[in-house]
Every structure is written in C-alpha cells, then in structure tokens.
Amino acid sequence: MRAGRAGERRIDGERRAEIGRERKARTRARILAATFDLFGRQNGLFTRVEEICDAARITRPTFYNHFTGMEDLREALSWEVTHDFLAAVVQAIGTLPDAAQRTATAIRYYLRRGQQDTRWAWSIVNISACGIIFGAETHQQAQRTVEQGMASGAFRITDARIGRDIVLGATLSALVTLLREETGADYPAQIAESVLVGLGMAPAQAAVLARTPLADL
C-alpha cells in the first residue's frame, strides 16, 4: 500500500510539473504573439513593456518571469520571426549552382515576403533597428554565402563582412521602401541585381541572375 501511494504521489508531482511547463509555454507564446503584433506596426520600434503586458493580458512580474527585458524579448522574437522562413529559403537555394545566384534569389525571397506580409516586414525592420540585422541566423548565413562567392571568384571584395553588410543593408533598406513607397514589380530584382554588381559582378551577368524565376517556398 505504501509503495503504491508513493508511486501515486510521484505521478501526481510529475503531472503537476508538466502542467506548469505547459502553462509557462503558453504564456511565453502569448507574450511573443502580442509582441509580434506590436512590432508589426510602423512605430513598433517604440513598443514598451507596459504595452506588451496589456496586449498579452499579463502582469509585469509575469513578463519578467519569462524575459529579462526588452532586449531579451527582441532576441526571442527575432528567432521566432526569422528561423522558419530562413530554413525554407536555405532549402530552396541549396540546389542552386553558385553563391551569386543563391544571394540574388535569397534577397528576392525576403523582399517578396515583405510585399506579401507587411506585419512580418515591419517586425523585421523594427527588430533590426535595435539588434542584429535580420537576426543572428540570417546574419551568419549571409556572411557564409558571401564567403563562398569570394572563394569561387564571383564576388570581388576583400572582406566578407563588407559583402554581408551590402547584402543585408540593401535588403533591409529595400524592405522599408516597399513598406512606405510605391514600387514597380521589378523592384526586388533590381535590388538583387544592384547588390551583385556591388559585390563585383558584371552588370549583364547580375541582371540575368537577378531575374531567374523563383520557385515557391
């Protein structure tokens, strides 16, 4: 009997711990969802903890049970907003023959997503304003691709960081333009073409690579 009761108490304790973890995960997800909605506005950069608490229907102590502050929250949101999309882009460009085409294609995928989902685009812009542009994963992937292009001789620059900044800086600026101004349908391709030229490619070759048909993600 005693062994049976001890086993029941252990099971009850494990179940309570599981329920606690599930509740904590739901609250964290609600905070991130509320933050995404707030950062998905043009003025989302100025979002305060109080606004997030109100939107997520939580108290400040609950917020700080999950995040140390806004910087910690932005890092978590950056991963949520970029990780799955980056994975899809990397998979799509993985079969392309060279780094130049992968670069041009990735830029166009990001700009097309920005055209289709303005909340996502504003989130990217606002997160990037206070942290690593496009998030750490995308930042690292861009530099790796540039390094591959340099190694193959396609990109005639002397520092991969310069190439990375050209790629990410132009793409981020183009996202802002797409959000705020009227642009032609060829604008993403024009940005990709200009980036390739900036990395040292011949304009004629860059124009061709920047207009290769995009497969669906």
mmCIF file of the C-alpha atoms, coordinates in Angstrom:
data_MODEL
# 
_entry.id   MODEL 
# 
loop_
_atom_site.group_PDB 
_atom_site.id 
_atom_site.type_symbol 
_atom_site.label_atom_id 
_atom_site.label_alt_id 
_atom_site.label_comp_id 
_atom_site.label_asym_id 
_atom_site.label_entity_id 
_atom_site.label_seq_id 
_atom_site.pdbx_PDB_ins_code 
_atom_site.Cartn_x 
_atom_site.Cartn_y 
_atom_site.Cartn_z 
_atom_site.occupancy 
_atom_site.B_iso_or_equiv 
_atom_site.pdbx_formal_charge 
_atom_site.auth_seq_id 
_atom_site.auth_comp_id 
_atom_site.auth_asym_id 
_atom_site.auth_atom_id 
_atom_site.pdbx_PDB_model_num 
ATOM 1   C CA . MET A 1 1   ? 0.000  0.000  0.000   1.00 0.00 ? 1   MET A CA 1 
ATOM 2   C CA . ARG A 1 2   ? 2.742  2.456  0.975   1.00 0.00 ? 2   ARG A CA 1 
ATOM 3   C CA . ALA A 1 3   ? 4.673  1.763  -2.235  1.00 0.00 ? 3   ALA A CA 1 
ATOM 4   C CA . GLY A 1 4   ? 1.517  2.304  -4.245  1.00 0.00 ? 4   GLY A CA 1 
ATOM 5   C CA . ARG A 1 5   ? 0.777  5.623  -2.566  1.00 0.00 ? 5   ARG A CA 1 
ATOM 6   C CA . ALA A 1 6   ? 4.365  6.784  -3.060  1.00 0.00 ? 6   ALA A CA 1 
ATOM 7   C CA . GLY A 1 7   ? 4.067  5.942  -6.750  1.00 0.00 ? 7   GLY A CA 1 
ATOM 8   C CA . GLU A 1 8   ? 0.806  7.882  -6.997  1.00 0.00 ? 8   GLU A CA 1 
ATOM 9   C CA . ARG A 1 9   ? 2.370  10.906 -5.301  1.00 0.00 ? 9   ARG A CA 1 
ATOM 10  C CA . ARG A 1 10  ? 5.320  10.746 -7.710  1.00 0.00 ? 10  ARG A CA 1 
ATOM 11  C CA . ILE A 1 11  ? 2.992  10.572 -10.709 1.00 0.00 ? 11  ILE A CA 1 
ATOM 12  C CA . ASP A 1 12  ? 0.906  13.452 -9.337  1.00 0.00 ? 12  ASP A CA 1 
ATOM 13  C CA . GLY A 1 13  ? 4.040  15.534 -8.853  1.00 0.00 ? 13  GLY A CA 1 
ATOM 14  C CA . GLU A 1 14  ? 5.265  14.804 -12.356 1.00 0.00 ? 14  GLU A CA 1 
ATOM 15  C CA . ARG A 1 15  ? 1.876  15.713 -13.801 1.00 0.00 ? 15  ARG A CA 1 
ATOM 16  C CA . ARG A 1 16  ? 1.771  18.987 -11.854 1.00 0.00 ? 16  ARG A CA 1 
ATOM 17  C CA . ALA A 1 17  ? 5.250  19.832 -13.146 1.00 0.00 ? 17  ALA A CA 1 
ATOM 18  C CA . GLU A 1 18  ? 4.157  19.035 -16.696 1.00 0.00 ? 18  GLU A CA 1 
ATOM 19  C CA . ILE A 1 19  ? 1.062  21.224 -16.327 1.00 0.00 ? 19  ILE A CA 1 
ATOM 20  C CA . GLY A 1 20  ? 3.279  24.024 -15.017 1.00 0.00 ? 20  GLY A CA 1 
ATOM 21  C CA . ARG A 1 21  ? 5.618  23.734 -18.004 1.00 0.00 ? 21  ARG A CA 1 
ATOM 22  C CA . GLU A 1 22  ? 2.687  23.746 -20.419 1.00 0.00 ? 22  GLU A CA 1 
ATOM 23  C CA . ARG A 1 23  ? 1.187  26.823 -18.765 1.00 0.00 ? 23  ARG A CA 1 
ATOM 24  C CA . LYS A 1 24  ? 4.540  28.617 -18.871 1.00 0.00 ? 24  LYS A CA 1 
ATOM 25  C CA . ALA A 1 25  ? 4.996  27.755 -22.563 1.00 0.00 ? 25  ALA A CA 1 
ATOM 26  C CA . ARG A 1 26  ? 1.514  29.084 -23.379 1.00 0.00 ? 26  ARG A CA 1 
ATOM 27  C CA . THR A 1 27  ? 2.182  32.325 -21.554 1.00 0.00 ? 27  THR A CA 1 
ATOM 28  C CA . ARG A 1 28  ? 5.520  32.768 -23.319 1.00 0.00 ? 28  ARG A CA 1 
ATOM 29  C CA . ALA A 1 29  ? 3.848  32.130 -26.674 1.00 0.00 ? 29  ALA A CA 1 
ATOM 30  C CA . ARG A 1 30  ? 1.165  34.700 -25.845 1.00 0.00 ? 30  ARG A CA 1 
ATOM 31  C CA . ILE A 1 31  ? 3.804  37.295 -24.982 1.00 0.00 ? 31  ILE A CA 1 
ATOM 32  C CA . LEU A 1 32  ? 5.637  36.643 -28.256 1.00 0.00 ? 32  LEU A CA 1 
ATOM 33  C CA . ALA A 1 33  ? 2.399  36.797 -30.268 1.00 0.00 ? 33  ALA A CA 1 
ATOM 34  C CA . ALA A 1 34  ? 1.466  40.114 -28.658 1.00 0.00 ? 34  ALA A CA 1 
ATOM 35  C CA . THR A 1 35  ? 4.957  41.477 -29.290 1.00 0.00 ? 35  THR A CA 1 
ATOM 36  C CA . PHE A 1 36  ? 4.794  40.419 -32.929 1.00 0.00 ? 36  PHE A CA 1 
ATOM 37  C CA . ASP A 1 37  ? 1.533  42.322 -33.343 1.00 0.00 ? 37  ASP A CA 1 
ATOM 38  C CA . LEU A 1 38  ? 3.015  45.426 -31.730 1.00 0.00 ? 38  LEU A CA 1 
ATOM 39  C CA . PHE A 1 39  ? 6.334  45.261 -33.580 1.00 0.00 ? 39  PHE A CA 1 
ATOM 40  C CA . GLY A 1 40  ? 4.400  44.651 -36.793 1.00 0.00 ? 40  GLY A CA 1 
ATOM 41  C CA . ARG A 1 41  ? 3.336  48.308 -36.825 1.00 0.00 ? 41  ARG A CA 1 
ATOM 42  C CA . GLN A 1 42  ? 5.237  51.178 -38.397 1.00 0.00 ? 42  GLN A CA 1 
ATOM 43  C CA . ASN A 1 43  ? 6.009  52.638 -34.957 1.00 0.00 ? 43  ASN A CA 1 
ATOM 44  C CA . GLY A 1 44  ? 6.575  49.249 -33.341 1.00 0.00 ? 44  GLY A CA 1 
ATOM 45  C CA . LEU A 1 45  ? 10.176 50.161 -32.577 1.00 0.00 ? 45  LEU A CA 1 
ATOM 46  C CA . PHE A 1 46  ? 8.924  52.201 -29.614 1.00 0.00 ? 46  PHE A CA 1 
ATOM 47  C CA . THR A 1 47  ? 6.890  49.397 -28.023 1.00 0.00 ? 47  THR A CA 1 
ATOM 48  C CA . ARG A 1 48  ? 7.118  49.390 -24.215 1.00 0.00 ? 48  ARG A CA 1 
ATOM 49  C CA . VAL A 1 49  ? 6.870  46.563 -21.705 1.00 0.00 ? 49  VAL A CA 1 
ATOM 50  C CA . GLU A 1 50  ? 3.584  48.007 -20.434 1.00 0.00 ? 50  GLU A CA 1 
ATOM 51  C CA . GLU A 1 51  ? 2.015  47.765 -23.903 1.00 0.00 ? 51  GLU A CA 1 
ATOM 52  C CA . ILE A 1 52  ? 3.125  44.159 -24.245 1.00 0.00 ? 52  ILE A CA 1 
ATOM 53  C CA . CYS A 1 53  ? 1.704  43.273 -20.838 1.00 0.00 ? 53  CYS A CA 1 
ATOM 54  C CA . ASP A 1 54  ? -1.630 44.859 -21.729 1.00 0.00 ? 54  ASP A CA 1 
ATOM 55  C CA . ALA A 1 55  ? -1.774 43.125 -25.111 1.00 0.00 ? 55  ALA A CA 1 
ATOM 56  C CA . ALA A 1 56  ? -0.803 39.734 -23.667 1.00 0.00 ? 56  ALA A CA 1 
ATOM 57  C CA . ARG A 1 57  ? -3.086 40.201 -20.616 1.00 0.00 ? 57  ARG A CA 1 
ATOM 58  C CA . ILE A 1 58  ? -0.290 39.594 -18.124 1.00 0.00 ? 58  ILE A CA 1 
ATOM 59  C CA . THR A 1 59  ? 1.333  41.482 -15.252 1.00 0.00 ? 59  THR A CA 1 
ATOM 60  C CA . ARG A 1 60  ? 4.839  42.977 -15.279 1.00 0.00 ? 60  ARG A CA 1 
ATOM 61  C CA . PRO A 1 61  ? 6.112  40.319 -12.832 1.00 0.00 ? 61  PRO A CA 1 
ATOM 62  C CA . THR A 1 62  ? 4.834  37.631 -15.199 1.00 0.00 ? 62  THR A CA 1 
ATOM 63  C CA . PHE A 1 63  ? 6.645  39.303 -18.093 1.00 0.00 ? 63  PHE A CA 1 
ATOM 64  C CA . TYR A 1 64  ? 9.911  39.273 -16.143 1.00 0.00 ? 64  TYR A CA 1 
ATOM 65  C CA . ASN A 1 65  ? 9.389  35.635 -15.222 1.00 0.00 ? 65  ASN A CA 1 
ATOM 66  C CA . HIS A 1 66  ? 9.863  34.897 -18.938 1.00 0.00 ? 66  HIS A CA 1 
ATOM 67  C CA . PHE A 1 67  ? 12.198 37.634 -20.195 1.00 0.00 ? 67  PHE A CA 1 
ATOM 68  C CA . THR A 1 68  ? 14.908 39.717 -18.555 1.00 0.00 ? 68  THR A CA 1 
ATOM 69  C CA . GLY A 1 69  ? 13.836 42.788 -20.519 1.00 0.00 ? 69  GLY A CA 1 
ATOM 70  C CA . MET A 1 70  ? 13.139 44.165 -23.977 1.00 0.00 ? 70  MET A CA 1 
ATOM 71  C CA . GLU A 1 71  ? 16.499 43.123 -25.424 1.00 0.00 ? 71  GLU A CA 1 
ATOM 72  C CA . ASP A 1 72  ? 15.920 39.516 -24.362 1.00 0.00 ? 72  ASP A CA 1 
ATOM 73  C CA . LEU A 1 73  ? 12.401 39.649 -25.789 1.00 0.00 ? 73  LEU A CA 1 
ATOM 74  C CA . ARG A 1 74  ? 13.602 41.107 -29.104 1.00 0.00 ? 74  ARG A CA 1 
ATOM 75  C CA . GLU A 1 75  ? 16.140 38.301 -29.461 1.00 0.00 ? 75  GLU A CA 1 
ATOM 76  C CA . ALA A 1 76  ? 13.436 35.699 -28.860 1.00 0.00 ? 76  ALA A CA 1 
ATOM 77  C CA . LEU A 1 77  ? 11.056 37.403 -31.283 1.00 0.00 ? 77  LEU A CA 1 
ATOM 78  C CA . SER A 1 78  ? 13.821 37.665 -33.877 1.00 0.00 ? 78  SER A CA 1 
ATOM 79  C CA . TRP A 1 79  ? 14.279 33.899 -33.776 1.00 0.00 ? 79  TRP A CA 1 
ATOM 80  C CA . GLU A 1 80  ? 10.523 33.301 -33.985 1.00 0.00 ? 80  GLU A CA 1 
ATOM 81  C CA . VAL A 1 81  ? 10.088 35.671 -36.938 1.00 0.00 ? 81  VAL A CA 1 
ATOM 82  C CA . THR A 1 82  ? 13.109 34.581 -38.976 1.00 0.00 ? 82  THR A CA 1 
ATOM 83  C CA . HIS A 1 83  ? 14.015 30.968 -38.177 1.00 0.00 ? 83  HIS A CA 1 
ATOM 84  C CA . ASP A 1 84  ? 11.413 29.005 -40.146 1.00 0.00 ? 84  ASP A CA 1 
ATOM 85  C CA . PHE A 1 85  ? 11.498 31.395 -43.095 1.00 0.00 ? 85  PHE A CA 1 
ATOM 86  C CA . LEU A 1 86  ? 15.294 31.291 -43.255 1.00 0.00 ? 86  LEU A CA 1 
ATOM 87  C CA . ALA A 1 87  ? 15.191 27.482 -43.142 1.00 0.00 ? 87  ALA A CA 1 
ATOM 88  C CA . ALA A 1 88  ? 12.777 27.450 -46.088 1.00 0.00 ? 88  ALA A CA 1 
ATOM 89  C CA . VAL A 1 89  ? 14.955 29.886 -48.050 1.00 0.00 ? 89  VAL A CA 1 
ATOM 90  C CA . VAL A 1 90  ? 18.149 27.913 -47.351 1.00 0.00 ? 90  VAL A CA 1 
ATOM 91  C CA . GLN A 1 91  ? 16.449 24.725 -48.511 1.00 0.00 ? 91  GLN A CA 1 
ATOM 92  C CA . ALA A 1 92  ? 15.171 26.410 -51.686 1.00 0.00 ? 92  ALA A CA 1 
ATOM 93  C CA . ILE A 1 93  ? 18.528 27.897 -52.665 1.00 0.00 ? 93  ILE A CA 1 
ATOM 94  C CA . GLY A 1 94  ? 20.563 24.874 -51.618 1.00 0.00 ? 94  GLY A CA 1 
ATOM 95  C CA . THR A 1 95  ? 20.416 23.299 -55.075 1.00 0.00 ? 95  THR A CA 1 
ATOM 96  C CA . LEU A 1 96  ? 21.395 26.471 -56.957 1.00 0.00 ? 96  LEU A CA 1 
ATOM 97  C CA . PRO A 1 97  ? 24.771 26.192 -58.662 1.00 0.00 ? 97  PRO A CA 1 
ATOM 98  C CA . ASP A 1 98  ? 26.676 29.155 -57.237 1.00 0.00 ? 98  ASP A CA 1 
ATOM 99  C CA . ALA A 1 99  ? 26.761 31.681 -54.402 1.00 0.00 ? 99  ALA A CA 1 
ATOM 100 C CA . ALA A 1 100 ? 25.852 34.602 -56.661 1.00 0.00 ? 100 ALA A CA 1 
ATOM 101 C CA . GLN A 1 101 ? 22.568 33.035 -57.708 1.00 0.00 ? 101 GLN A CA 1 
ATOM 102 C CA . ARG A 1 102 ? 21.866 31.959 -54.132 1.00 0.00 ? 102 ARG A CA 1 
ATOM 103 C CA . THR A 1 103 ? 22.421 35.524 -52.954 1.00 0.00 ? 103 THR A CA 1 
ATOM 104 C CA . ALA A 1 104 ? 20.166 37.074 -55.594 1.00 0.00 ? 104 ALA A CA 1 
ATOM 105 C CA . THR A 1 105 ? 17.450 34.504 -55.004 1.00 0.00 ? 105 THR A CA 1 
ATOM 106 C CA . ALA A 1 106 ? 17.506 34.886 -51.211 1.00 0.00 ? 106 ALA A CA 1 
ATOM 107 C CA . ILE A 1 107 ? 17.213 38.663 -51.488 1.00 0.00 ? 107 ILE A CA 1 
ATOM 108 C CA . ARG A 1 108 ? 14.173 38.328 -53.722 1.00 0.00 ? 108 ARG A CA 1 
ATOM 109 C CA . TYR A 1 109 ? 12.550 35.787 -51.398 1.00 0.00 ? 109 TYR A CA 1 
ATOM 110 C CA . TYR A 1 110 ? 12.892 38.189 -48.455 1.00 0.00 ? 110 TYR A CA 1 
ATOM 111 C CA . LEU A 1 111 ? 11.556 41.138 -50.421 1.00 0.00 ? 111 LEU A CA 1 
ATOM 112 C CA . ARG A 1 112 ? 8.670  39.115 -51.814 1.00 0.00 ? 112 ARG A CA 1 
ATOM 113 C CA . ARG A 1 113 ? 7.748  38.043 -48.287 1.00 0.00 ? 113 ARG A CA 1 
ATOM 114 C CA . GLY A 1 114 ? 7.845  41.690 -47.267 1.00 0.00 ? 114 GLY A CA 1 
ATOM 115 C CA . GLN A 1 115 ? 5.481  42.594 -50.092 1.00 0.00 ? 115 GLN A CA 1 
ATOM 116 C CA . GLN A 1 116 ? 3.059  39.850 -49.084 1.00 0.00 ? 116 GLN A CA 1 
ATOM 117 C CA . ASP A 1 117 ? 3.159  40.279 -45.292 1.00 0.00 ? 117 ASP A CA 1 
ATOM 118 C CA . THR A 1 118 ? 3.600  43.838 -44.061 1.00 0.00 ? 118 THR A CA 1 
ATOM 119 C CA . ARG A 1 119 ? 3.392  42.858 -40.366 1.00 0.00 ? 119 ARG A CA 1 
ATOM 120 C CA . TRP A 1 120 ? 6.313  40.472 -40.866 1.00 0.00 ? 120 TRP A CA 1 
ATOM 121 C CA . ALA A 1 121 ? 8.232  43.159 -42.765 1.00 0.00 ? 121 ALA A CA 1 
ATOM 122 C CA . TRP A 1 122 ? 7.705  45.815 -40.094 1.00 0.00 ? 122 TRP A CA 1 
ATOM 123 C CA . SER A 1 123 ? 8.723  43.303 -37.423 1.00 0.00 ? 123 SER A CA 1 
ATOM 124 C CA . ILE A 1 124 ? 11.968 42.656 -39.286 1.00 0.00 ? 124 ILE A CA 1 
ATOM 125 C CA . VAL A 1 125 ? 12.623 46.371 -39.709 1.00 0.00 ? 125 VAL A CA 1 
ATOM 126 C CA . ASN A 1 126 ? 11.877 47.209 -36.076 1.00 0.00 ? 126 ASN A CA 1 
ATOM 127 C CA . ILE A 1 127 ? 13.856 44.278 -34.661 1.00 0.00 ? 127 ILE A CA 1 
ATOM 128 C CA . SER A 1 128 ? 16.806 45.127 -36.891 1.00 0.00 ? 128 SER A CA 1 
ATOM 129 C CA . ALA A 1 129 ? 16.811 48.737 -35.684 1.00 0.00 ? 129 ALA A CA 1 
ATOM 130 C CA . CYS A 1 130 ? 17.775 47.646 -32.173 1.00 0.00 ? 130 CYS A CA 1 
ATOM 131 C CA . GLY A 1 131 ? 19.693 44.447 -32.790 1.00 0.00 ? 131 GLY A CA 1 
ATOM 132 C CA . ILE A 1 132 ? 21.409 42.262 -35.355 1.00 0.00 ? 132 ILE A CA 1 
ATOM 133 C CA . ILE A 1 133 ? 20.012 42.967 -38.826 1.00 0.00 ? 133 ILE A CA 1 
ATOM 134 C CA . PHE A 1 134 ? 17.568 40.200 -39.810 1.00 0.00 ? 134 PHE A CA 1 
ATOM 135 C CA . GLY A 1 135 ? 18.562 38.263 -36.684 1.00 0.00 ? 135 GLY A CA 1 
ATOM 136 C CA . ALA A 1 136 ? 21.699 36.293 -35.859 1.00 0.00 ? 136 ALA A CA 1 
ATOM 137 C CA . GLU A 1 137 ? 20.913 33.250 -38.012 1.00 0.00 ? 137 GLU A CA 1 
ATOM 138 C CA . THR A 1 138 ? 20.250 35.218 -41.191 1.00 0.00 ? 138 THR A CA 1 
ATOM 139 C CA . HIS A 1 139 ? 23.256 37.439 -40.458 1.00 0.00 ? 139 HIS A CA 1 
ATOM 140 C CA . GLN A 1 140 ? 25.533 34.397 -40.241 1.00 0.00 ? 140 GLN A CA 1 
ATOM 141 C CA . GLN A 1 141 ? 24.017 32.723 -43.303 1.00 0.00 ? 141 GLN A CA 1 
ATOM 142 C CA . ALA A 1 142 ? 24.536 35.866 -45.399 1.00 0.00 ? 142 ALA A CA 1 
ATOM 143 C CA . GLN A 1 143 ? 28.198 36.015 -44.459 1.00 0.00 ? 143 GLN A CA 1 
ATOM 144 C CA . ARG A 1 144 ? 28.717 32.312 -45.254 1.00 0.00 ? 144 ARG A CA 1 
ATOM 145 C CA . THR A 1 145 ? 27.201 32.776 -48.696 1.00 0.00 ? 145 THR A CA 1 
ATOM 146 C CA . VAL A 1 146 ? 29.374 35.814 -49.364 1.00 0.00 ? 146 VAL A CA 1 
ATOM 147 C CA . GLU A 1 147 ? 32.451 33.850 -48.284 1.00 0.00 ? 147 GLU A CA 1 
ATOM 148 C CA . GLN A 1 148 ? 31.521 31.115 -50.762 1.00 0.00 ? 148 GLN A CA 1 
ATOM 149 C CA . GLY A 1 149 ? 31.157 33.710 -53.512 1.00 0.00 ? 149 GLY A CA 1 
ATOM 150 C CA . MET A 1 150 ? 34.552 35.167 -52.677 1.00 0.00 ? 150 MET A CA 1 
ATOM 151 C CA . ALA A 1 151 ? 36.171 31.730 -52.689 1.00 0.00 ? 151 ALA A CA 1 
ATOM 152 C CA . SER A 1 152 ? 34.746 30.973 -56.136 1.00 0.00 ? 152 SER A CA 1 
ATOM 153 C CA . GLY A 1 153 ? 35.862 34.340 -57.521 1.00 0.00 ? 153 GLY A CA 1 
ATOM 154 C CA . ALA A 1 154 ? 32.301 35.501 -58.229 1.00 0.00 ? 154 ALA A CA 1 
ATOM 155 C CA . PHE A 1 155 ? 32.473 38.293 -55.629 1.00 0.00 ? 155 PHE A CA 1 
ATOM 156 C CA . ARG A 1 156 ? 35.413 40.667 -55.976 1.00 0.00 ? 156 ARG A CA 1 
ATOM 157 C CA . ILE A 1 157 ? 35.551 42.127 -52.498 1.00 0.00 ? 157 ILE A CA 1 
ATOM 158 C CA . THR A 1 158 ? 38.280 41.844 -49.906 1.00 0.00 ? 158 THR A CA 1 
ATOM 159 C CA . ASP A 1 159 ? 36.259 41.324 -46.722 1.00 0.00 ? 159 ASP A CA 1 
ATOM 160 C CA . ALA A 1 160 ? 33.233 39.050 -46.286 1.00 0.00 ? 160 ALA A CA 1 
ATOM 161 C CA . ARG A 1 161 ? 31.815 41.442 -43.710 1.00 0.00 ? 161 ARG A CA 1 
ATOM 162 C CA . ILE A 1 162 ? 31.602 44.156 -46.345 1.00 0.00 ? 162 ILE A CA 1 
ATOM 163 C CA . GLY A 1 163 ? 29.709 41.817 -48.641 1.00 0.00 ? 163 GLY A CA 1 
ATOM 164 C CA . ARG A 1 164 ? 27.421 40.717 -45.821 1.00 0.00 ? 164 ARG A CA 1 
ATOM 165 C CA . ASP A 1 165 ? 26.629 44.329 -44.980 1.00 0.00 ? 165 ASP A CA 1 
ATOM 166 C CA . ILE A 1 166 ? 25.956 45.165 -48.626 1.00 0.00 ? 166 ILE A CA 1 
ATOM 167 C CA . VAL A 1 167 ? 23.519 42.250 -48.899 1.00 0.00 ? 167 VAL A CA 1 
ATOM 168 C CA . LEU A 1 168 ? 21.691 42.781 -45.623 1.00 0.00 ? 168 LEU A CA 1 
ATOM 169 C CA . GLY A 1 169 ? 21.808 46.572 -45.624 1.00 0.00 ? 169 GLY A CA 1 
ATOM 170 C CA . ALA A 1 170 ? 20.387 46.878 -49.127 1.00 0.00 ? 170 ALA A CA 1 
ATOM 171 C CA . THR A 1 171 ? 17.700 44.282 -48.441 1.00 0.00 ? 171 THR A CA 1 
ATOM 172 C CA . LEU A 1 172 ? 16.614 45.947 -45.200 1.00 0.00 ? 172 LEU A CA 1 
ATOM 173 C CA . SER A 1 173 ? 16.510 49.374 -46.811 1.00 0.00 ? 173 SER A CA 1 
ATOM 174 C CA . ALA A 1 174 ? 14.513 47.932 -49.709 1.00 0.00 ? 174 ALA A CA 1 
ATOM 175 C CA . LEU A 1 175 ? 12.015 46.448 -47.234 1.00 0.00 ? 175 LEU A CA 1 
ATOM 176 C CA . VAL A 1 176 ? 11.449 49.916 -45.800 1.00 0.00 ? 176 VAL A CA 1 
ATOM 177 C CA . THR A 1 177 ? 10.955 51.321 -49.299 1.00 0.00 ? 177 THR A CA 1 
ATOM 178 C CA . LEU A 1 178 ? 8.434  48.596 -50.128 1.00 0.00 ? 178 LEU A CA 1 
ATOM 179 C CA . LEU A 1 179 ? 6.518  49.438 -46.948 1.00 0.00 ? 179 LEU A CA 1 
ATOM 180 C CA . ARG A 1 180 ? 6.485  53.193 -47.443 1.00 0.00 ? 180 ARG A CA 1 
ATOM 181 C CA . GLU A 1 181 ? 6.554  53.842 -51.170 1.00 0.00 ? 181 GLU A CA 1 
ATOM 182 C CA . GLU A 1 182 ? 5.072  52.642 -54.432 1.00 0.00 ? 182 GLU A CA 1 
ATOM 183 C CA . THR A 1 183 ? 7.500  50.475 -56.379 1.00 0.00 ? 183 THR A CA 1 
ATOM 184 C CA . GLY A 1 184 ? 7.370  48.581 -59.625 1.00 0.00 ? 184 GLY A CA 1 
ATOM 185 C CA . ALA A 1 185 ? 7.022  44.810 -59.824 1.00 0.00 ? 185 ALA A CA 1 
ATOM 186 C CA . ASP A 1 186 ? 10.676 44.523 -60.844 1.00 0.00 ? 186 ASP A CA 1 
ATOM 187 C CA . TYR A 1 187 ? 11.962 46.359 -57.772 1.00 0.00 ? 187 TYR A CA 1 
ATOM 188 C CA . PRO A 1 188 ? 13.150 43.245 -55.831 1.00 0.00 ? 188 PRO A CA 1 
ATOM 189 C CA . ALA A 1 189 ? 15.043 42.035 -58.905 1.00 0.00 ? 189 ALA A CA 1 
ATOM 190 C CA . GLN A 1 190 ? 16.586 45.478 -59.351 1.00 0.00 ? 190 GLN A CA 1 
ATOM 191 C CA . ILE A 1 191 ? 17.803 45.402 -55.753 1.00 0.00 ? 191 ILE A CA 1 
ATOM 192 C CA . ALA A 1 192 ? 19.259 41.915 -56.201 1.00 0.00 ? 192 ALA A CA 1 
ATOM 193 C CA . GLU A 1 193 ? 20.960 42.993 -59.418 1.00 0.00 ? 193 GLU A CA 1 
ATOM 194 C CA . SER A 1 194 ? 22.456 46.074 -57.798 1.00 0.00 ? 194 SER A CA 1 
ATOM 195 C CA . VAL A 1 195 ? 23.748 44.046 -54.850 1.00 0.00 ? 195 VAL A CA 1 
ATOM 196 C CA . LEU A 1 196 ? 25.509 41.600 -57.174 1.00 0.00 ? 196 LEU A CA 1 
ATOM 197 C CA . VAL A 1 197 ? 27.114 44.498 -59.040 1.00 0.00 ? 197 VAL A CA 1 
ATOM 198 C CA . GLY A 1 198 ? 28.196 45.955 -55.709 1.00 0.00 ? 198 GLY A CA 1 
ATOM 199 C CA . LEU A 1 199 ? 29.823 42.623 -54.883 1.00 0.00 ? 199 LEU A CA 1 
ATOM 200 C CA . GLY A 1 200 ? 31.844 42.843 -58.081 1.00 0.00 ? 200 GLY A CA 1 
ATOM 201 C CA . MET A 1 201 ? 29.855 41.017 -60.732 1.00 0.00 ? 201 MET A CA 1 
ATOM 202 C CA . ALA A 1 202 ? 29.479 42.210 -64.310 1.00 0.00 ? 202 ALA A CA 1 
ATOM 203 C CA . PRO A 1 203 ? 26.157 44.089 -64.752 1.00 0.00 ? 203 PRO A CA 1 
ATOM 204 C CA . ALA A 1 204 ? 24.957 41.864 -67.606 1.00 0.00 ? 204 ALA A CA 1 
ATOM 205 C CA . GLN A 1 205 ? 25.513 38.682 -65.597 1.00 0.00 ? 205 GLN A CA 1 
ATOM 206 C CA . ALA A 1 206 ? 23.968 40.222 -62.484 1.00 0.00 ? 206 ALA A CA 1 
ATOM 207 C CA . ALA A 1 207 ? 20.851 41.183 -64.458 1.00 0.00 ? 207 ALA A CA 1 
ATOM 208 C CA . VAL A 1 208 ? 20.360 37.587 -65.612 1.00 0.00 ? 208 VAL A CA 1 
ATOM 209 C CA . LEU A 1 209 ? 20.852 36.039 -62.171 1.00 0.00 ? 209 LEU A CA 1 
ATOM 210 C CA . ALA A 1 210 ? 18.539 38.555 -60.515 1.00 0.00 ? 210 ALA A CA 1 
ATOM 211 C CA . ARG A 1 211 ? 15.655 37.556 -62.786 1.00 0.00 ? 211 ARG A CA 1 
ATOM 212 C CA . THR A 1 212 ? 15.849 33.782 -62.605 1.00 0.00 ? 212 THR A CA 1 
ATOM 213 C CA . PRO A 1 213 ? 12.291 32.503 -61.903 1.00 0.00 ? 213 PRO A CA 1 
ATOM 214 C CA . LEU A 1 214 ? 11.583 31.895 -58.213 1.00 0.00 ? 214 LEU A CA 1 
ATOM 215 C CA . ALA A 1 215 ? 10.215 28.578 -57.038 1.00 0.00 ? 215 ALA A CA 1 
ATOM 216 C CA . ASP A 1 216 ? 7.543  28.614 -54.335 1.00 0.00 ? 216 ASP A CA 1 
ATOM 217 C CA . LEU A 1 217 ? 8.805  28.162 -50.782 1.00 0.00 ? 217 LEU A CA 1 
# 
